[in-house]
């Protein structure tokens, strides 16, 4: 995944788990990156208009950043599910985090079509 896409996805996921702003340390922990690397990328994302960044506090997605991150998250979920269900990878989430920004939405939709879905309605009959 491109660096910016990976960081946007990380901010999005962490923001869903708690209140923004997302601490740089939490981003670094999720991505396995150093504090300096996280700070540099958050500054880049801020200059692109994807996040607002307050040093020592964290990052909050802008509206455009949130839209892009939401699309990345949909792809991440699909790829993760594919890696877990079809390829039976143990590290499916980490692998999906790496791949989500590289997979187009049309490819993600095609992957989703191959996934084994459980039909909860059928299971009740």
Secondary structure, DSSP 4 states (H G I P E B T S, - for coil): --HHHHHHHHHHHHHHHSPSSBPHHHHHHHHT--HHHHHHHHHHHHHTTSEEEETTTEEEE-HHHHHHHHHHHHHHHHHHHHHHHTS--TTHHHHHHHHGGGS-HHHHHHHHHHS----HHHHH-
